[in-house]
Structures are given as C-alpha cells and as structure tokens.
Amino acid sequence: MTSIPTLMGSGLSGAAAEAITTGTKGVGLTAAGTTAADALQLTADSNLVTTCASGAGVKLPDVGGEVTVYNGVSGNACLVYPPTGQQLNNLTATSGTISIGASKGATFKRLSATHWGCTSD
C-alpha cells in the first residue's frame, strides 16, 4: 500500500492521502549515519528499528502528518532527525534530535510546514 508521504508527494492533500490509506509499515529497519545528512530516511508511517549502532539515527519524511518510530534495539538509543529545514519540539532546525531509548517508541506529528511535535513513552 502506498504511504501518506508518497501520496502527498504526488499532489494529493494530506486529508485525501490519509482517507485512502491506513498507513504503511517499515519493519526491520537499520538506523544509519550520525547526522541528519546520512541518517536512514523513513518512508513509512509506522517504523520498527531493529538495528541501531551507537549514535545512529533515522530521519522523518518531508511530507506526511504522523509518523511512529519504535526502537526495538535492546542496547542503544535511536536518534530521530526532522526533515531538512524543519524542527522537532523547538530544537535546532535540521540537526535537533529526539532520542528514543531502547525498547521505547515515539510518535511525531507534523504541526506546520516547518514544525513537528513529539510524544514518547
């Protein structure tokens, strides 16, 4: 099934994209890099990271309304970066991260064109 970010990228509004999909799942993901430039680019609405080296991370898609990330790794935290030029919870644009602890999850909601909010467990 096509993801909300993909549908929006092809010209549909967020509401229309959400209405025609129940979301996509990324399972068995490997976090990468140590900066926003080389972090693993997420493409699904629900994401399960199962491999994450110390300092590695993932990057939220540039389009979409809500993205969930679960860190299924038992030993390392997983960093989550905002899309380029955007920010998470008023942190530094592009490079401000949210750290998701081992066996924890977080939901990221797009609040405006340049701002994401995050709640975590």
Secondary structure as UniProt FT lines:
FT   HELIX           4..9
FT   TURN            10..11
FT   HELIX           14..19
FT   STRAND          25..30
FT   TURN            36..38
FT   STRAND          40..41
FT   STRAND          46..51
FT   TURN            54..55
FT   STRAND          57..59
FT   STRAND          66..71
FT   STRAND          78..81
FT   TURN            84..85
FT   STRAND          87..88
FT   TURN            89..90
FT   TURN            93..95
FT   STRAND          98..100
FT   TURN            102..103
FT   STRAND          104..110
FT   STRAND          115..120
//
